[in-house]
Amino acid sequence: MFSGEPDFSTGAHALLNKDCELGRGGFGAVYRTVLRDGRPVAIKKLTVSSLVKSQEEFEREVKKLGKVRHDNLVEIEGYYWTPSLQLIIYEYVSGGSLYKHLHDGAGGNFLSWNDRFNLILGTAKRLAHLHQMNMIHYNIKSSNVLIGSSGEPKVGDFGATWRLYDLNV
């Protein structure tokens, strides 16, 4: 379901609620909310509007990124654009970030060395997959590697930190 018109109005309060904030980075904050159909999503509220020159440019890039599919990439499910507010809607990944597991123990659940190795290997394979598609991730770090419900890595932080490139030039 990739669309420019997401149905998140019942969960829009999350964008104002600090308790719903999942994280914050240089390009904006990410919030957890629930769509009308009951499905949880993560919404990135972009704060660096100078990167977004026009609605056309924003939509072009987000639509390209929304077509990128892989089990170990966080999916973009939609977007919302106005001159004063840009949102990117992602699938919600319930396992939290690798950073939280490494540094906070994510609720007392520290990763074993075997789990760490598998997450690193999986992340490297996802990055190699992106490179084969002529994509470069400019902000790979442990907080941008999320852990899926089965313990698999999901590379995230799409949007302003991703760019499509023709590496054959």
Short mmCIF file of the C-alpha atoms (twelve columns), coordinates in Angstrom:
data_MODEL
# 
_entry.id   MODEL 
# 
loop_
_atom_site.group_PDB 
_atom_site.id 
_atom_site.type_symbol 
_atom_site.label_atom_id 
_atom_site.label_alt_id 
_atom_site.label_comp_id 
_atom_site.label_asym_id 
_atom_site.label_seq_id 
_atom_site.Cartn_x 
_atom_site.Cartn_y 
_atom_site.Cartn_z 
_atom_site.pdbx_PDB_model_num 
ATOM 1   C CA . MET A 1   0.000  0.000   0.000   1 
ATOM 2   C CA . PHE A 2   2.072  2.919   -1.204  1 
ATOM 3   C CA . SER A 3   0.151  6.124   -1.428  1 
ATOM 4   C CA . GLY A 4   0.441  9.844   -1.108  1 
ATOM 5   C CA . GLU A 5   -2.754 9.996   0.928   1 
ATOM 6   C CA . PRO A 6   -2.316 7.925   4.104   1 
ATOM 7   C CA . ASP A 7   -5.248 7.400   6.442   1 
ATOM 8   C CA . PHE A 8   -3.593 8.225   9.764   1 
ATOM 9   C CA . SER A 9   -5.979 10.899  11.015  1 
ATOM 10  C CA . THR A 10  -7.018 8.902   14.095  1 
ATOM 11  C CA . GLY A 11  -3.366 8.605   15.096  1 
ATOM 12  C CA . ALA A 12  -2.300 12.118  14.128  1 
ATOM 13  C CA . HIS A 13  -2.115 13.088  17.808  1 
ATOM 14  C CA . ALA A 14  1.056  10.983  17.995  1 
ATOM 15  C CA . LEU A 15  2.909  13.668  16.031  1 
ATOM 16  C CA . LEU A 16  2.395  15.997  18.988  1 
ATOM 17  C CA . ASN A 17  2.804  13.433  21.761  1 
ATOM 18  C CA . LYS A 18  6.327  13.023  23.189  1 
ATOM 19  C CA . ASP A 19  5.350  9.580   24.555  1 
ATOM 20  C CA . CYS A 20  4.854  8.329   20.978  1 
ATOM 21  C CA . GLU A 21  8.302  9.455   19.838  1 
ATOM 22  C CA . LEU A 22  10.523 6.555   18.784  1 
ATOM 23  C CA . GLY A 23  13.610 8.588   17.992  1 
ATOM 24  C CA . ARG A 24  15.026 11.833  16.710  1 
ATOM 25  C CA . GLY A 25  17.755 12.548  14.209  1 
ATOM 26  C CA . GLY A 26  19.192 15.280  12.062  1 
ATOM 27  C CA . PHE A 27  16.321 15.151  9.559   1 
ATOM 28  C CA . GLY A 28  13.398 14.866  11.941  1 
ATOM 29  C CA . ALA A 29  11.610 12.882  14.601  1 
ATOM 30  C CA . VAL A 30  9.942  9.484   14.209  1 
ATOM 31  C CA . TYR A 31  6.673  8.684   15.954  1 
ATOM 32  C CA . ARG A 32  4.651  5.523   16.391  1 
ATOM 33  C CA . THR A 33  0.956  5.731   15.620  1 
ATOM 34  C CA . VAL A 34  -1.887 3.499   14.508  1 
ATOM 35  C CA . LEU A 35  -3.814 3.785   11.250  1 
ATOM 36  C CA . ARG A 36  -7.608 3.564   11.152  1 
ATOM 37  C CA . ASP A 37  -7.334 -0.075  10.117  1 
ATOM 38  C CA . GLY A 38  -5.493 -0.787  13.394  1 
ATOM 39  C CA . ARG A 39  -2.056 -1.265  11.849  1 
ATOM 40  C CA . PRO A 40  0.867  0.414   13.645  1 
ATOM 41  C CA . VAL A 41  3.219  2.573   11.558  1 
ATOM 42  C CA . ALA A 42  6.202  4.820   12.138  1 
ATOM 43  C CA . ILE A 43  5.921  8.375   10.840  1 
ATOM 44  C CA . LYS A 44  8.973  10.505  10.197  1 
ATOM 45  C CA . LYS A 45  8.186  14.193  10.521  1 
ATOM 46  C CA . LEU A 46  10.863 15.956  8.494   1 
ATOM 47  C CA . THR A 47  12.257 19.133  10.035  1 
ATOM 48  C CA . VAL A 48  14.828 20.062  7.426   1 
ATOM 49  C CA . SER A 49  12.453 21.506  4.860   1 
ATOM 50  C CA . SER A 50  15.323 23.145  2.964   1 
ATOM 51  C CA . LEU A 51  16.108 19.686  1.551   1 
ATOM 52  C CA . VAL A 52  12.651 19.544  0.016   1 
ATOM 53  C CA . LYS A 53  12.619 22.013  -2.852  1 
ATOM 54  C CA . SER A 54  9.134  21.215  -4.157  1 
ATOM 55  C CA . GLN A 55  6.267  18.797  -3.806  1 
ATOM 56  C CA . GLU A 56  7.177  17.307  -7.179  1 
ATOM 57  C CA . GLU A 57  10.789 16.619  -6.102  1 
ATOM 58  C CA . PHE A 58  9.672  15.177  -2.756  1 
ATOM 59  C CA . GLU A 59  7.067  12.909  -4.349  1 
ATOM 60  C CA . ARG A 60  9.478  11.743  -7.066  1 
ATOM 61  C CA . GLU A 61  12.115 10.678  -4.555  1 
ATOM 62  C CA . VAL A 62  9.724  9.098   -2.039  1 
ATOM 63  C CA . LYS A 63  7.925  7.167   -4.782  1 
ATOM 64  C CA . LYS A 64  11.245 5.797   -6.086  1 
ATOM 65  C CA . LEU A 65  12.257 4.772   -2.591  1 
ATOM 66  C CA . GLY A 66  8.810  3.309   -1.954  1 
ATOM 67  C CA . LYS A 67  9.327  0.869   -4.823  1 
ATOM 68  C CA . VAL A 68  12.434 -0.600  -3.171  1 
ATOM 69  C CA . ARG A 69  11.349 -3.855  -1.580  1 
ATOM 70  C CA . HIS A 70  13.350 -6.360  0.402   1 
ATOM 71  C CA . ASP A 71  12.531 -8.380  3.516   1 
ATOM 72  C CA . ASN A 72  15.327 -6.659  5.402   1 
ATOM 73  C CA . LEU A 73  14.595 -3.067  4.418   1 
ATOM 74  C CA . VAL A 74  12.094 -0.929  6.281   1 
ATOM 75  C CA . GLU A 75  9.239  -0.323  3.829   1 
ATOM 76  C CA . ILE A 76  7.921  3.114   3.005   1 
ATOM 77  C CA . GLU A 77  4.136  2.861   3.036   1 
ATOM 78  C CA . GLY A 78  3.195  6.394   2.112   1 
ATOM 79  C CA . TYR A 79  3.843  10.069  2.508   1 
ATOM 80  C CA . TYR A 80  2.197  13.417  3.118   1 
ATOM 81  C CA . TRP A 81  3.391  16.751  1.768   1 
ATOM 82  C CA . THR A 82  2.434  20.364  2.301   1 
ATOM 83  C CA . PRO A 83  4.771  23.355  2.028   1 
ATOM 84  C CA . SER A 84  5.062  23.444  5.827   1 
ATOM 85  C CA . LEU A 85  4.861  19.728  6.717   1 
ATOM 86  C CA . GLN A 86  6.443  16.651  5.144   1 
ATOM 87  C CA . LEU A 87  5.824  13.161  6.527   1 
ATOM 88  C CA . ILE A 88  7.093  9.764   5.443   1 
ATOM 89  C CA . ILE A 89  5.115  6.744   6.669   1 
ATOM 90  C CA . TYR A 90  7.070  3.536   7.291   1 
ATOM 91  C CA . GLU A 91  6.206  0.062   8.429   1 
ATOM 92  C CA . TYR A 92  6.552  -0.179  12.213  1 
ATOM 93  C CA . VAL A 93  9.356  -2.519  13.304  1 
ATOM 94  C CA . SER A 94  8.602  -3.728  16.829  1 
ATOM 95  C CA . GLY A 95  12.034 -4.995  17.901  1 
ATOM 96  C CA . GLY A 96  13.621 -1.580  18.392  1 
ATOM 97  C CA . SER A 97  16.979 -0.416  17.142  1 
ATOM 98  C CA . LEU A 98  20.293 -2.213  17.270  1 
ATOM 99  C CA . TYR A 99  21.622 0.800   19.199  1 
ATOM 100 C CA . LYS A 100 19.111 0.290   22.014  1 
ATOM 101 C CA . HIS A 101 19.901 -3.413  22.207  1 
ATOM 102 C CA . LEU A 102 23.650 -2.795  22.319  1 
ATOM 103 C CA . HIS A 103 23.650 0.142   24.732  1 
ATOM 104 C CA . ASP A 104 20.469 -0.100  26.782  1 
ATOM 105 C CA . GLY A 105 19.818 -3.811  26.671  1 
ATOM 106 C CA . ALA A 106 16.289 -3.029  25.329  1 
ATOM 107 C CA . GLY A 107 14.394 -4.062  28.431  1 
ATOM 108 C CA . GLY A 108 17.152 -6.262  29.871  1 
ATOM 109 C CA . ASN A 109 17.481 -8.237  26.639  1 
ATOM 110 C CA . PHE A 110 21.154 -7.902  25.719  1 
ATOM 111 C CA . LEU A 111 22.290 -9.462  22.462  1 
ATOM 112 C CA . SER A 112 24.544 -12.505 22.448  1 
ATOM 113 C CA . TRP A 113 27.698 -12.419 20.338  1 
ATOM 114 C CA . ASN A 114 26.028 -14.823 17.904  1 
ATOM 115 C CA . ASP A 115 23.004 -12.478 17.597  1 
ATOM 116 C CA . ARG A 116 25.342 -9.521  17.056  1 
ATOM 117 C CA . PHE A 117 27.235 -11.360 14.330  1 
ATOM 118 C CA . ASN A 118 24.005 -12.344 12.546  1 
ATOM 119 C CA . LEU A 119 22.730 -8.756  12.698  1 
ATOM 120 C CA . ILE A 120 26.000 -7.398  11.316  1 
ATOM 121 C CA . LEU A 121 26.093 -9.995  8.535   1 
ATOM 122 C CA . GLY A 122 22.444 -9.388  7.656   1 
ATOM 123 C CA . THR A 123 22.979 -5.627  7.588   1 
ATOM 124 C CA . ALA A 124 26.017 -6.003  5.328   1 
ATOM 125 C CA . LYS A 125 23.997 -8.181  2.939   1 
ATOM 126 C CA . ARG A 126 21.210 -5.558  2.823   1 
ATOM 127 C CA . LEU A 127 23.703 -2.808  2.049   1 
ATOM 128 C CA . ALA A 128 25.244 -4.944  -0.696  1 
ATOM 129 C CA . HIS A 129 21.742 -5.454  -2.128  1 
ATOM 130 C CA . LEU A 130 21.191 -1.681  -2.158  1 
ATOM 131 C CA . HIS A 131 24.538 -1.091  -3.841  1 
ATOM 132 C CA . GLN A 132 23.586 -3.578  -6.552  1 
ATOM 133 C CA . MET A 133 20.519 -1.384  -7.122  1 
ATOM 134 C CA . ASN A 134 22.760 1.710   -7.411  1 
ATOM 135 C CA . MET A 135 21.644 3.053   -4.035  1 
ATOM 136 C CA . ILE A 136 23.845 4.480   -1.305  1 
ATOM 137 C CA . HIS A 137 22.839 4.897   2.334   1 
ATOM 138 C CA . TYR A 138 24.604 7.932   3.788   1 
ATOM 139 C CA . ASN A 139 23.658 7.428   7.410   1 
ATOM 140 C CA . ILE A 140 24.221 3.806   8.344   1 
ATOM 141 C CA . LYS A 141 24.575 3.444   12.100  1 
ATOM 142 C CA . SER A 142 23.227 1.177   14.818  1 
ATOM 143 C CA . SER A 143 20.190 3.391   15.439  1 
ATOM 144 C CA . ASN A 144 19.183 2.977   11.766  1 
ATOM 145 C CA . VAL A 145 19.282 -0.810  11.935  1 
ATOM 146 C CA . LEU A 146 16.008 -2.057  13.377  1 
ATOM 147 C CA . ILE A 147 15.339 -5.548  14.631  1 
ATOM 148 C CA . GLY A 148 12.303 -7.359  13.283  1 
ATOM 149 C CA . SER A 149 10.055 -9.657  15.276  1 
ATOM 150 C CA . SER A 150 12.140 -12.703 14.267  1 
ATOM 151 C CA . GLY A 151 15.430 -11.021 15.160  1 
ATOM 152 C CA . GLU A 152 16.358 -10.140 11.565  1 
ATOM 153 C CA . PRO A 153 17.932 -6.758  10.771  1 
ATOM 154 C CA . LYS A 154 15.876 -4.195  8.857   1 
ATOM 155 C CA . VAL A 155 17.878 -1.303  7.446   1 
ATOM 156 C CA . GLY A 156 15.979 1.952   7.766   1 
ATOM 157 C CA . ASP A 157 16.120 5.731   7.703   1 
ATOM 158 C CA . PHE A 158 14.877 6.328   4.214   1 
ATOM 159 C CA . GLY A 159 14.115 9.760   2.928   1 
ATOM 160 C CA . ALA A 160 16.559 12.629  3.092   1 
ATOM 161 C CA . THR A 161 19.528 10.360  3.872   1 
ATOM 162 C CA . TRP A 162 19.020 8.097   0.853   1 
ATOM 163 C CA . ARG A 163 19.721 9.012   -2.719  1 
ATOM 164 C CA . LEU A 164 19.455 7.102   -5.978  1 
ATOM 165 C CA . TYR A 165 22.616 7.247   -8.031  1 
ATOM 166 C CA . ASP A 166 23.792 5.914   -11.316 1 
ATOM 167 C CA . LEU A 167 27.117 4.465   -10.215 1 
ATOM 168 C CA . ASN A 168 27.966 3.444   -13.782 1 
ATOM 169 C CA . VAL A 169 28.793 7.033   -14.812 1 
# 
